[in-house]
């Protein structure tokens, strides 16, 4: 009898020998179609739960204030961890502060994380689109250890809602999801910053990610030692301002951890749908999360 699990392990080993585009499609197909059938995706098991305590950090822009209650509902109902704190990091805004009070959230003024606001960034790309705020939020996420005191914390984009039970730690591994998104400039920026190729052939951009405090600090120490300046300053120096989306916090952290601690990661598919939240009851099939159109 063929041992399908052994066969899949051999496939994992040899995927890297194939051209990048084929590798990406095959790996995503395995995560999306085979792993759920074989219960290699733990989210297809009944009663999933993790004992690992985590904090949740949500960087919030004012335009997403109306969505925040839904985001929080998804966190409290579906994240199957002991959630110690839920932090909302945002600019000083009375509506945001009141919403945080109403939902028992901890408000963090965003300039307290980095020590400056988005006006310092000056990221105007070639079509004159101002991407300073977009990059500023990514930097905030990469300094999440200044917000949370937990060993592990979840960064969650304020446009994403969990709609089924979700865990991020299983059998001593951190679960990092992969998406169908693929944007070459993100990987180019990583290679410019790390002076080596990325190891993942698929994307880690899923609008959320579990960060390990010590691994994140190791990443920043690595970059700062190489360039002899602060981690955020390296990013601001190396960013390609001709490209409107030239950096990803999730691709950077995911590839770094995968390259240095590959056995610490469990890879799964994100099962996300982009839709208006009011349509979530009409979704078909299995989904872990939804993101705003």
C-alpha positions, 0 to 999 in steps of 0.5 A: 500500500502506498504511504500517502503521507510519505509520498507528500513528504517527498513531494515537499522535498522536491518542489524546490527543484521545479520552476518557481511558478510551477512550485508555487501553484503545486504548493498552494494546491497541496495546502488548499486541497490535499492537506485538508483531506489528510487532516494535515491542516489542523483547522479541519479537525474538530475541537481545535484549541491551543493553550499558548497565550497570545496578545492581539494587536490591531493597527487601525486607520480611521476609515476602518472604525465602523468595521472594528466591532466585527473584527473584535467579534471574530477575535473573541469568538474564533481565536482558540487561544487564551487571548490576554490583551487586545490592543488597538494602535491608532492615531489620537481620535475620539471615535477610536478611543470611545470604541475601544472603551465600549469593547474593552480594548486597550488603546495605544497611540501610534506615535508611542510605538515608533517615536514619530508619525507618518509625516517622517516617512515621505513615501510618494511613489511614481504616480504621486500616490502617498503611501506613507501611511501604508508603510507606517502601519507596516513598521508599527507591526514590526515593532509589535514587541513594544506593544505586547509583553507576550512571547507570541502576539497576533498582528491582525489587519483591521479589514479582516474578520475570522469566521471559523475557529483559528489557532496559531500554535500546534505541537510546538510549531507556529502556524503561518498561512500562505495566500494566493497573493504574489508581488515580486517587489516584496521579495526584491526588497527582502533580498536587498535588505537581507542580501540573500534570496527568499526561501518561500515560493509562495506568499505570506500576505494573509492580512494577519500573522503570528509573531514570535518576540525573540524571532522578530528581535533576531530579525531586526538585530540581523539587519541592524548589524548588517547596515549599522543603523536602526531597522526602520531606518534601513527599510526607509532607506532601501524602499523603492519609491518608484514602486507603490507597493515595495515592502511587506512586513509579512513576507519579510518576517515569514521568509526570515523565520522560514530560512532560519528556523524552518522546523518551527513553522507549520504551513497552511492555506489561508482560506480567505474570501474578499467580500462585504461582511454582510455577505458572510452568511452566504459564503459557500465552502470552508473559510477561515476569514474574510477581508473587506472588498 
